[in-house]
């Protein structure tokens, strides 16, 4: 059976991040994605100018209907926005007896700088989703909020490992793209090990949706039965190739080329 990922996240009208990036990623890597949309955003590559949260019954209904019919092998969350959304999604998963591994992207701020999670919702996110996560994928600003630490350098990243472990997730992928310099280092943190992944920085403005894309790539890889280190390596390679082949759209932080794995179909 094809690997199934249920994505609980917000919609991006510009198509580069959120649900749109998640759907493209899962399909491009050979999986099947279903969705529960938590919010509709008004945005493009320059920023977010509006957010409309979905009603609680619509959020929970999407989750319930997908799981009772199509099912899921892995659940991935992105933008959850408010405590009410977090509670609605969590309660729906509990009611459905959903025990699938969860990849949690703690979306707090868009690449453009727009805030996508209420400050009061952080505790709810920690309590309801992060403590039960199979994988947590924070960038450095998100990790700072979650741990209360300043994380600006490679040394800070290593020093934050114990605090990140205390959050309760089985594994954490700490993304180091905000550290200045030509080297980008991400850390895969488990209860008994830390594995570093390194690449040279790509000079590109096509960085919109990289976090959503990485988390979804990890989710579909896990759904396909890959071990976590291989899933992370595959996800990073996919994102890197998507940046290098980005289409150059928009005037701000542009979208990736999610379809770089897909061959165009020509009618016979």
N, C-alpha and C positions, 0 to 999 in steps of 0.2 A: 504493500500500500504506500502511496505517496506520503511523504512526511508533512504533517499538518501543524500549522502555527496559528494560534488565535492571538491577534494583536489588539490590545486595548489602549487606544491613544487618540490624539487629536488630528484633525485634518488640516493640511496646508494647501491653501488655494494656489500657491505658486508651484506646487508639485515636487519640491525638492527635499522636503523633510516630512516628518509625521507619518500618518497613515500611507500617504502616497509613496514615500521612500520605502516604507516597510513592505508594502505590496510588491513593488518592483524588485526589491532585494530578494525576498523569499522566492518569487517566481524565477528570477535570474539564476538562482542557485539550486533550482530543481525541486522546490517545495510547493505546497499549497497554503495560501494565506486567507484566513477569514478575519473579520474585523468587528470590533465594538467601538464606535466613534464616541469619544467623550466630550469633544468640543469642536466647533467649526471656527477656524481662524481666518481673518482677512489679512493676507500678507503676500509679499513678493520678496525678491532678493534684498530689498532695502530695509525691510522691517515688518513688524506686526502692527496693524492699525485697529484691529477689532477682534474680540473673542466672544463667541456665544456658547455657553455651556449647555450641554444636552440635559434634559430632564432625567432624574434618577431612574424612573421606570423605563425610559428608553435605553439607558445604559445597561441596566440589569437585564432587560428583555433581550437585547442583542446577545449578551453573553449566554443567557439561558438557552435561547433558540439554537445558537451555533453548537453548543456543547451537547445538547440532547439529540442532535441530528448528525452533523458532520463530525463532531468531536475534535480533539486536539491532542498532539503529542507534547507540545511545549506551549506555554503561554508567555507572551512578551508584553510588557507595559511600557508606554511612553508618557506623553503628557496627560497627567491626571488633574492638574489645575487647582482643585479645591478639596477641602475635607469632605464635602458632600459627595463629590465624584469618587474619591477614594473609598469611602464607606459603601457607596452603591456597588462599585465594582467588586470589592472584597466580599460583601454580603452575598452577591450573586454567585461568586465562586464557591463560597461555603455551602450555599443552598444546593448547588449542583454537585457537591462532593468532589470538586475538582482537585485532584492530587498531582497534576502534571507539574514538572519542573517549571520554574518561573524565571525568566530573564528580565530584570528590572533596570530600565534606563531611567534614572531619577531626574527627568527633564525639569529644569528650574528656570533656565534662561536661554533664549534663542541665540543663535550665532550673531544676530544683529544687535543683541543686547536687551531685547524685550523680555520682561519677566513672564514666565509661563507657569509658575507655581506660587500660590499665596504663601506668605511667610508663616501663617498659622497652620498650614497644611503639612509642614515638614514632619511634625511629630506623628501625625496620622500615617504618613507614608512610611516612616520608620516602623511604627507599631504593626501596621497591617500588611505591608508588602516586603519591606527590606529584611525584616527579621526572618522571613520564611523563604527568601530568595535562593535559587540555585546559583544564580550569577547576578551580581550588581555591577553596573558599568558607569561609574561617575567620572566626569572630567574633574580637573583640579578645583575650580570654583564650587562645584557641587560637593566634592569631598570636604572642602573647607566648611561648608554649611553643616554637613552631616556629622563631622567630627569635632568642630569647634577649633580646629587647628589652622595655622597659616601654612599653606603648601604652595611654594613658589619655585622651588629648586629640586633637582634630582635628589639631593640630600633630604629635603623636606618630605619627598615622596616615600623614601625608605623609612624615615622616622615615623611616618603616619601609619605604617603597616599594622602595629598592634591596635591602634584606635579603629582602623577599618575592620579588623577581625572582630572587634567587640560589637559591631553593628548587628551581627547575627547571620549574615548571608554566608552560605557555604563557600562561595568564592567571590572575589572582587577583581574586576579588570579596571585598574586605575589608569586613566588615559592622560598621558603627559604632554599633550600638544600645546598647553599653555606655558610650558617652560621655555624661556628664551634660548636661542642657540640653534645650530644646524642639526643637532641630534634630537630625535624624538624617541623617548623611551616609555613604553607602557609596561605595567606590572600586573601579572596574574598572581593574585594572592589567594592561597588556600590555607587551611588550618595548620599545615605543617611545611609549607614551601612557598617560595616566591620565585617566579620565573619572569625574566626580563625579555621583552621584545624590542628591538631597536631598528630604526631606519633613519636615513637622512631626510631632513625636512624638504618638502616640495614647495617651491615658490609658486603659489596659486591663490586666487581669490575664490576658487570653486570649493568652498568648505561648508556650504549650507547643507545640513542633514547628515553630516558625517557620523554624529553620535547615534542617531536613529538607525542609520544604515549598518554600522558596526554591530549594534545590539541585535538587530534582526538577522544579520548574517550569522552571528553566534547561535541564535535561537534555532534557525533552520538547520544548521550544522549539527546541533545537539539532537534535534528531532530526527535527523538521518542516522543517528547512532554514533557520531564521532565522539572521541574522548575530548575533554575540555581543552587541553593544550592545543590539539590539532584544530579544534573549532575556532579558537582564538586566532591561531596563525592563518587559517583560511580566511577568516573575516577581515583581518588586517590586510592581507594581500588583495582581497576583493575591493576594499575601500581605496587602497593605494592606486590600483589600476583604474578605478572609477574617477579618481581625481586627475590622474595623468591624461585620461581621455575625455575629460569634461567638455561639454558642448559650447561653453563660453556664453551662456545665456544670462541676461539680466545685467543691471548696472551696479549691483552690490555683491554680496556673497552669493556666488552662483551655484547652481545645482551640479551634482555629480552625473557621470554617465553610468546609470545603474544597469543599462542594457549591454554593457561591453562583453558579456558572456553569450549574448543572444545573436544568432545568425539571422539576417533578414530572410524572410520567406518570399520566394518568387513563384507565382502561379505557373503551372506547367503549360 
